[in-house]
Amino acid sequence: MYAKNKSGLELAVSLKTWSKKLVLYTDGRNYLTPVEKEVLQKNQIPVISKRISVLDGKNEKLLNIVFSDNKKQRCDAIFFVNGYEQQCSIAKSLGCKMNKKGVVVTNRLQQANVPGLFVAGDVSKDMQFVVVAAAEGAKAAVSINKECRKKIVKPDNICVTFPFFHIS
Ligand SMILES: Cc1cc2nc3c(=O)[nH]c(=O)nc-3n(C[C@H](O)[C@H](O)[C@H](O)COP(=O)(O)OP(=O)(O)OC[C@H]3O[C@@H](n4cnc5c(N)ncnc54)[C@H](O)[C@@H]3O)c2cc1C
């Protein structure tokens, strides 16, 4: 597991449920506290903090991790956690409230604090998965539709129904 800019402790311990052979590579960083080191040790997760110079592979398959001293470590796969940041400042410049992780805070219908602004995907606060981004997009679409419906002027005593969407 590769974790340079963010602590890899949590993911490393989670991945231990998938594989017994797991190593945490910090690529030259030494951020682990004594308590974290102990947790890793108890979970039999060795930590290698040597600088990594290159990942060596063949036919799109990873073979080795090559360190700056040119020593190699055989490796079948790498999972990584490395932190994230917004790719552009649109959300901030529109006045969106951001949380301490730097993502936009929304309500459960993907509505940001700015009226009329809906946010979905990695830019918003939930987990960062394709399926979550798609679901948030669908939720945002339904709530945008609901907002637009408020603007429909309907004559008195005529009930306008929208059978496809239901928001409680
Ligand atoms: C290495 C990696 C592996 C991942 N593996 C998985 C996985 O296995 N399963 C899973 O479910 N999720 C995975 N994810 C997460 C998943 O990719 C994201 O959750 C998902 O792509 C979020 O979709 P999105 O539309 O919000 O953002 P993105 O897919 O990032 O789309 C945002 C788009 O906006 C564009 N953009 C940015 N700024 C601007 C701008 N100023 N103007 C115009 N366009 C702009 C970008 O170029 C990009 O095309 C992975 C992510 C990474 C980085």
The ligand as an ORCA input file, in Angstrom:
! r2SCAN-3c Opt
* xyz 0 1
  C      -6.838      6.448     -9.234
  C      -8.313      6.414     -8.893
  C      -8.925      5.196     -8.813
  C     -10.297      5.146     -8.534
  N     -10.906      3.916     -8.467
  C     -12.223      3.858     -8.279
  C     -12.883      2.599     -8.284
  O     -12.269      1.547     -8.440
  N     -14.225      2.581     -8.110
  C     -14.932      3.730     -7.940
  O     -16.159      3.662     -7.811
  N     -14.338      4.936     -7.923
  C     -12.995      5.030     -8.101
  N     -12.370      6.250     -8.088
  C     -13.184      7.452     -7.791
  C     -13.961      7.880     -9.038
  O     -13.068      8.028    -10.130
  C     -14.652      9.197     -8.738
  O     -15.435      9.075     -7.557
  C     -15.561      9.632     -9.867
  O     -14.839      9.700    -11.085
  C     -16.162     10.997     -9.534
  O     -16.847     11.497    -10.660
  P     -16.965     13.054    -10.871
  O     -17.792     13.228    -12.102
  O     -17.402     13.717     -9.620
  O     -15.489     13.593    -11.098
  P     -14.446     13.271    -12.300
  O     -14.671     11.893    -12.850
  O     -13.119     13.608    -11.698
  O     -14.860     14.309    -13.390
  C     -14.619     15.681    -13.249
  C     -14.309     16.228    -14.647
  O     -14.267     17.654    -14.581
  C     -13.172     18.083    -15.335
  N     -12.778     19.406    -14.859
  C     -12.106     19.740    -13.752
  N     -11.964     21.062    -13.673
  C     -12.576     21.597    -14.751
  C     -12.780     22.910    -15.232
  N     -12.325     23.967    -14.576
  N     -13.462     23.075    -16.374
  C     -13.958     22.010    -17.040
  N     -13.796     20.725    -16.649
  C     -13.116     20.522    -15.511
  C     -12.105     17.032    -15.130
  O     -11.151     17.065    -16.163
  C     -12.967     15.753    -15.165
  O     -13.133     15.257    -16.466
  C     -11.022      6.340     -8.343
  C     -10.370      7.572     -8.430
  C      -9.019      7.612     -8.702
  C      -8.337      8.951     -8.809
*
